[in-house]
Amino acid sequence: MATLRLPSIPCFVKTSVALTVTVALILAPTLAHTQQQSPVINLRIGSVFPFNSPDPQWRAEYVSSRESHVLGFKHAQEDGFLPNVNISIIERDATGLGRGDEGKSVYATLDVIKQGVVGILGGGTSTAAAQISMVSRTLRLPICSMIAGSSILSNKVDHPWFFRFLSSSSTMAKATIDFITQRAQWKQFSLLTESGNAFASSYSAEL
């Protein structure tokens, strides 16, 4: 029985580790049967991010995910998950007019699905991740994100195959309120938010 180790590794790496384990659990019966006929199996994982984002900070974040995801797959396989399986990443750029264009994310997701992926890493924002999740859920494809924190993604009815490696906006909002009222003991504070951003909207609403 494989045992997963999750030491202090970057969140990008953890997402691909977790996705590898999830795929291994979902496909276990199929893989066991297939490996009786073929010693090596090829699996594809989709990666949908705005790699050419106009924001240099976010662009660097997304680009850095490439090597991190490869490292994560290697880490999980060294722990015994998906042995004798070649994992290839099918990457699609979802850059639009803003940081994460949801329309481009949907088209990119449909494209990687056509390539036969068994799981998806993405998207670049909470809104994009939600749209990807809505597309991929009918095929029961797991989607893992390291950046989508909106609490709307916690709804397992709408997003049954989505999971993440960061706190949700509701958890962050509670921590913020606890700090303001208990530690800082502020009597007044102002809240600036951003319309059209799923994370910012849910975070401000939960405050």
C-alpha positions in Angstrom: 0.0 0.0 0.0 1.5 3.4 -1.0 1.9 5.9 1.7 1.9 9.6 0.8 4.5 12.0 2.3 3.7 15.7 2.2 6.6 17.5 3.7 7.1 21.3 3.5 6.8 21.6 -0.2 5.3 24.5 -2.3 1.6 24.6 -2.9 2.1 24.2 -6.6 3.9 20.9 -6.0 1.2 19.7 -3.5 -1.6 20.2 -6.1 0.0 17.9 -8.6 0.9 15.4 -5.8 -2.8 15.4 -4.7 -4.1 15.1 -8.2 -1.8 12.1 -8.9 -3.1 10.4 -5.8 -6.7 11.2 -6.7 -6.3 9.8 -10.2 -4.6 6.7 -8.8 -7.6 6.0 -6.5 -10.2 6.7 -9.2 -8.4 4.6 -11.9 -7.1 1.8 -9.6 -9.4 -1.0 -11.0 -8.9 0.1 -14.6 -5.1 0.4 -14.2 -4.8 -3.0 -12.5 -6.5 -4.6 -15.5 -4.7 -2.6 -18.1 -1.2 -3.3 -16.6 -1.8 -7.0 -16.9 -1.7 -6.4 -20.7 0.8 -3.6 -20.9 3.7 -2.9 -18.5 3.6 0.8 -19.0 0.6 3.1 -19.2 0.5 6.6 -20.5 -1.8 9.1 -18.7 -2.4 12.8 -19.6 -3.0 15.6 -17.1 -4.4 19.0 -18.3 -2.9 22.3 -17.1 -5.1 25.3 -17.8 -3.6 28.7 -16.7 -3.2 32.2 -18.2 0.5 31.6 -18.7 0.8 34.9 -20.7 -1.0 37.0 -18.2 -0.5 40.8 -18.7 0.3 41.1 -15.0 4.0 40.2 -14.6 3.6 39.0 -11.0 0.8 36.6 -11.8 2.5 35.6 -15.1 5.6 34.6 -13.1 3.4 32.6 -10.6 1.7 30.7 -13.4 4.9 30.0 -15.3 6.6 28.7 -12.2 3.8 26.1 -11.8 5.1 24.2 -14.8 8.3 22.7 -13.2 6.5 22.5 -9.8 3.8 20.3 -11.2 6.3 18.0 -12.9 8.1 17.7 -9.5 4.9 16.9 -7.8 4.1 14.1 -10.1 7.6 12.7 -9.6 7.2 13.0 -5.8 3.9 11.1 -5.8 5.2 8.3 -8.0 8.3 7.9 -5.8 5.8 7.3 -3.0 4.3 4.4 -4.9 1.3 6.1 -6.6 0.8 5.3 -10.3 3.9 3.1 -10.6 4.9 2.2 -14.2 2.8 5.1 -15.5 4.1 7.8 -17.8 2.4 11.1 -16.9 2.4 13.8 -19.6 1.1 17.4 -19.1 -1.2 18.8 -21.8 -0.8 22.6 -21.3 -3.2 25.1 -22.6 -2.9 28.9 -22.2 -6.1 30.6 -20.9 -4.9 34.2 -21.2 -7.6 36.7 -22.0 -8.1 40.4 -21.4 -7.7 40.2 -17.7 -5.8 38.1 -15.2 -7.9 35.0 -15.9 -10.4 35.1 -18.7 -13.1 32.6 -17.9 -14.2 32.2 -21.5 -10.7 31.2 -22.6 -10.5 28.8 -19.6 -13.6 27.0 -20.7 -12.3 26.6 -24.3 -8.9 25.5 -23.0 -10.6 22.9 -20.8 -12.7 21.5 -23.6 -9.5 21.3 -25.7 -7.5 19.3 -23.0 -10.6 17.0 -22.5 -10.5 16.2 -26.2 -6.9 15.2 -25.7 -8.0 12.5 -23.2 -6.8 13.9 -19.9 -7.7 12.1 -16.6 -7.4 15.2 -14.4 -7.0 19.0 -14.6 -4.7 21.5 -12.9 -6.2 25.0 -13.0 -7.5 27.7 -13.3 -5.8 31.0 -12.8 -8.6 32.5 -10.7 -11.5 31.3 -8.5 -14.0 32.3 -11.3 -12.0 30.4 -13.9 -11.7 27.4 -11.7 -15.4 27.3 -11.1 -16.1 27.4 -14.8 -13.6 24.7 -15.5 -15.2 22.6 -12.7 -18.7 23.0 -14.2 -17.4 21.8 -17.6 -15.4 18.8 -16.3 -17.7 17.6 -13.5 -20.0 15.7 -16.0 -17.0 13.6 -17.0 -16.0 13.1 -13.3 -12.6 14.6 -13.9 -10.8 15.8 -10.7 -9.7 19.4 -10.8 -7.1 20.7 -8.4 -6.1 24.3 -7.8 -3.5 26.1 -5.7 -5.0 29.6 -6.2 -8.8 29.4 -6.2 -9.9 30.4 -2.8 -13.5 31.5 -3.2 -16.0 29.7 -1.0 -18.3 29.1 -3.9 -16.0 26.2 -4.8 -16.8 24.6 -1.4 -20.2 23.7 -2.7 -19.8 20.0 -3.4 -23.2 19.8 -5.2 -21.9 22.2 -7.9 -18.2 21.3 -7.7 -18.0 17.6 -6.5 -14.6 16.9 -8.2 -12.9 20.1 -7.2 -10.3 20.4 -4.4 -7.5 22.8 -3.4 -4.5 23.4 -1.3 -5.2 26.8 0.3 -7.7 28.2 2.8 -11.1 29.2 1.5 -12.3 32.8 1.5 -14.6 32.1 4.5 -11.7 30.8 6.5 -9.6 33.8 5.6 -12.4 36.2 6.4 -12.9 34.6 9.9 -9.1 34.9 10.5 -9.2 38.6 9.5 -12.1 39.4 11.7 -10.5 37.6 14.7 -7.3 39.6 14.1 -9.2 42.9 13.8 -11.5 42.4 16.8 -9.3 40.4 19.2 -5.7 41.1 18.4 -5.7 44.6 16.9 -8.9 45.6 18.7 -9.8 48.1 16.0 -13.1 49.9 16.4 -13.4 50.9 12.7 -11.9 49.8 9.5 -12.5 50.1 5.8 -12.9 47.4 3.2 -11.9 47.8 -0.4 -13.1 45.1 -2.8 -13.1 44.3 -6.5 -16.2 43.7 -8.5 -16.3 40.7 -10.9 -13.7 38.8 -8.8 -15.2 35.6 -7.3 -12.7 35.4 -4.5 -12.9 39.2 -3.6 -16.7 39.1 -3.7 -17.1 36.0 -1.4 -14.3 37.2 0.9 -15.9 40.7 1.4 -19.4 39.2 1.8 -18.2 36.8 4.5 -16.5 39.7 6.4 
